[in-house]
């Protein structure tokens, strides 16, 4: 992929994230009034139960993930517009994928408009695909840093698309079973947590290998940035209290900025 083609992709990503930002703004007028009623319902909570659940905090987390995707891809374009960095394409995909978190608002919207549950099923399969594509994109960035040939970019994207599709289509989803973080309770939860954990550890390891093979300690800092971003992502996606929009957003944003700044420094001198 040429620099011009990559920048065109970034600009398309900006337009895509902007659309989702406007959609979540419009959806907020409908969903926010529903949350007080939802708080009175007996809905299963995720694992983080130290603080009381609050749907307004969940809504804020969802909105901030979408805003992050827009600001993040704008930052990436401005920072790397004239800098060739093979890894940044996959980091951009990771950033853009957060726009899909707006799909979680389909749950309160369904309570308002009572549309068929089939649409919820389709929406959450799309969201699940985006989440795995997000994780696998970071993994692709790490193996790219470790020595993958740049010419194989399209093949790598094709492989992670197929892998994400296989996982997404194989997950049982009960549209009537969801938790207070507005996430579906999927089948095989433990197995998919293990997939995410293995991908996370492998990604960090690959960047550490890149630091050794290329003799650049900056890749170690990239790994640290990714670790912070992934932890922030996990908090934003799975909490139902104010920890999500505060701590999660800060960690995700700082981690992404930190890893991008280190990547830029690496490739600026190549």
C-alpha positions in Angstrom: 0.0 0.0 0.0 1.4 3.4 -1.1 1.6 6.4 1.2 -1.1 8.1 -0.8 -3.4 5.0 -0.6 -2.9 4.8 3.1 -3.7 8.5 3.7 -6.8 8.0 1.6 -7.8 5.2 3.9 -7.2 7.4 6.9 -9.4 10.1 5.4 -12.2 7.6 4.8 -11.8 6.5 8.4 -12.3 10.1 9.6 -15.5 10.4 7.6 -16.7 7.0 9.0 -15.9 7.9 12.6 -17.6 11.3 12.1 -20.8 9.6 10.9 -20.8 7.4 14.1 -20.2 10.5 16.3 -23.2 12.2 14.8 -25.3 9.0 15.2 -24.5 8.7 18.8 -25.3 12.3 19.4 -28.7 11.8 17.8 -29.3 8.5 19.7 -28.5 10.2 23.0 -31.7 12.2 22.8 -33.7 9.0 22.9 -31.6 6.8 25.2 -30.7 9.1 28.1 -34.3 9.5 29.3 -34.7 5.7 29.4 -31.8 5.0 31.8 -33.5 5.8 35.1 -36.2 3.2 34.3 -33.5 0.6 33.3 -31.7 1.1 36.7 -34.7 -0.3 38.5 -34.6 -3.6 36.5 -32.7 -6.7 37.7 -30.1 -7.0 35.0 -26.9 -9.1 35.5 -23.8 -7.0 36.2 -20.3 -7.6 34.8 -17.4 -8.6 37.0 -16.6 -5.1 38.2 -19.1 -4.7 41.0 -17.1 -2.6 43.5 -19.1 0.6 42.6 -22.8 0.9 42.0 -23.9 0.6 38.4 -25.0 3.7 36.5 -26.2 3.7 32.9 -25.3 7.3 32.4 -21.6 6.3 33.0 -22.0 3.5 30.5 -23.5 5.9 28.0 -20.5 8.3 28.6 -18.1 5.4 28.0 -19.7 4.5 24.7 -19.8 8.1 23.6 -16.1 8.6 24.5 -15.0 5.5 22.6 -16.6 6.9 19.5 -15.1 10.3 20.1 -11.7 8.6 20.7 -12.0 6.9 17.3 -12.5 10.2 15.6 -9.9 12.2 17.4 -7.4 9.3 17.2 -7.6 8.9 13.4 -7.3 12.6 13.0 -4.2 12.6 15.1 -2.8 9.6 13.2 -3.3 11.3 9.8 -1.7 14.6 11.0 1.2 12.8 12.6 2.0 10.3 9.9 0.7 12.0 6.7 4.3 12.3 5.4 5.9 9.5 7.4 6.0 5.9 6.1 5.4 3.5 9.0 4.0 0.0 8.1 2.6 -0.6 11.6 0.5 2.6 11.7 -2.1 1.2 9.2 -3.0 -1.5 11.7 -2.9 1.0 14.6 -5.4 3.1 12.6 -7.7 0.1 12.1 -7.5 -0.5 15.9 -8.5 3.2 16.4 -11.3 3.3 13.9 -12.9 0.1 15.2 -13.9 1.9 18.4 -16.6 3.7 16.4 -18.6 0.4 16.3 -19.1 0.6 20.1 -22.1 2.9 19.3 -23.9 -0.3 18.4 -24.4 -1.0 22.1 -27.0 1.7 22.2 -29.3 -0.6 20.2 -30.3 -2.2 23.6 -31.9 0.9 25.1 -33.2 1.9 21.6 -35.0 -1.5 21.4 -36.8 -0.8 24.6 -38.1 2.5 23.1 -38.9 1.4 19.6 -39.5 -2.3 20.1 -38.0 -3.4 16.8 -37.4 -7.2 16.1 -34.7 -8.9 18.0 -33.1 -10.1 14.7 -31.7 -6.6 14.3 -30.1 -6.8 17.7 -28.5 -10.1 16.8 -27.1 -8.7 13.6 -25.9 -5.5 15.3 -24.0 -7.4 18.0 -22.4 -9.8 15.5 -21.1 -6.7 13.7 -19.8 -5.3 17.1 -18.2 -8.7 18.0 -16.4 -8.7 14.6 -15.1 -5.2 15.1 -13.8 -6.1 18.5 -11.8 -9.1 17.3 -10.7 -7.2 14.2 -9.4 -4.5 16.6 -7.4 -7.0 18.7 -6.0 -8.9 15.6 -5.0 -5.6 14.0 -2.7 -4.8 16.9 -1.3 -8.3 16.6 -0.7 -7.6 12.9 1.1 -4.3 13.8 3.4 -6.2 16.1 4.4 -8.9 13.6 4.9 -6.2 11.1 7.3 -4.5 13.5 9.1 -7.8 14.1 9.9 -8.2 10.4 6.8 -9.0 8.3 7.2 -7.8 4.7 5.3 -4.6 4.0 4.2 -6.0 0.6 2.0 -8.5 2.3 -0.3 -5.9 3.9 -3.4 -6.9 1.9 -2.9 -10.6 2.7 -2.6 -9.8 6.4 -5.8 -7.8 6.4 -7.5 -10.6 4.5 -6.4 -13.2 7.1 -7.5 -11.1 10.1 -10.9 -10.4 8.4 -11.4 -14.2 7.9 -10.3 -15.0 11.4 -12.6 -12.4 12.9 -15.5 -13.7 10.8 -15.0 -17.3 11.8 -15.0 -16.4 15.5 -17.9 -14.0 15.2 -20.2 -16.4 13.3 -19.4 -19.2 15.7 -20.4 -17.4 18.9 -23.9 -18.2 20.3 -25.7 -14.9 21.1 -28.8 -14.7 23.3 -30.5 -11.4 22.4 -32.5 -11.6 25.7 -29.4 -11.9 27.9 -27.3 -8.8 28.4 -25.5 -7.1 31.3 -25.5 -3.6 32.8 -22.6 -2.5 30.6 -24.9 -2.9 27.6 -23.0 -6.0 26.4 -24.5 -9.2 25.3 -23.6 -12.2 27.4 -22.1 -14.5 24.7 -21.5 -18.2 24.8 -18.0 -19.5 25.3 -17.0 -16.4 27.2 -14.0 -17.9 28.9 -12.6 -19.2 25.6 -12.9 -15.8 23.9 -11.2 -14.1 26.9 -8.4 -16.5 26.4 -8.1 -15.6 22.7 -7.9 -11.9 23.6 -5.3 -12.7 26.3 -3.1 -14.8 24.0 -3.3 -12.1 21.3 -2.5 -9.4 23.8 0.6 -11.3 25.2 1.8 -12.2 21.7 1.5 -8.6 20.6 3.6 -7.3 23.4 6.1 -10.1 22.9 6.4 -9.3 19.2 7.2 -5.7 19.9 9.9 -6.7 22.4 11.4 -9.0 19.7 11.3 -6.0 17.3 13.2 -3.9 19.9 15.9 -6.6 20.1 16.1 -7.4 16.3 16.1 -3.8 15.2 18.2 -2.5 18.1 15.7 0.2 19.0 14.4 0.6 22.6 11.6 2.7 21.3 9.7 -0.5 20.4 9.7 -1.3 24.2 7.9 2.0 24.7 5.5 1.1 21.9 4.7 -2.2 23.8 4.1 -0.2 27.0 1.7 2.2 25.1 -0.2 -0.8 23.7 -0.5 -2.3 27.2 -2.0 0.9 28.5 -4.3 1.2 25.6 -5.6 -2.4 25.9 -6.2 -2.1 29.6 -8.1 1.2 29.0 -10.1 -0.4 26.2 -11.1 -3.3 28.6 -12.2 -0.8 31.2 -14.2 1.3 28.8 -15.9 -1.7 27.2 -16.8 -3.7 30.3 -17.5 -1.4 33.2 -20.9 -0.1 34.3 -19.7 2.7 36.6 -17.7 5.9 36.4 -14.4 4.1 36.3 -15.0 3.5 32.6 -15.3 7.0 31.2 -12.7 8.4 33.6 -9.9 5.9 34.0 -10.6 3.9 30.9 -10.6 6.8 28.5 -7.5 8.3 30.0 -5.5 5.1 29.7 -6.7 4.4 26.2 -6.0 7.9 25.0 -2.6 8.2 26.6 -1.5 4.7 25.6 -2.5 5.4 21.9 -0.7 8.8 21.9 2.4 7.3 23.5 2.7 4.4 21.1 2.1 6.6 18.1 4.7 9.1 19.2 7.3 6.4 19.7 6.5 4.8 16.3 6.8 8.3 14.7 10.2 8.7 16.3 11.4 5.3 15.1 10.4 5.9 11.5 11.4 9.6 11.4 15.0 8.6 11.4 14.8 5.6 9.0 
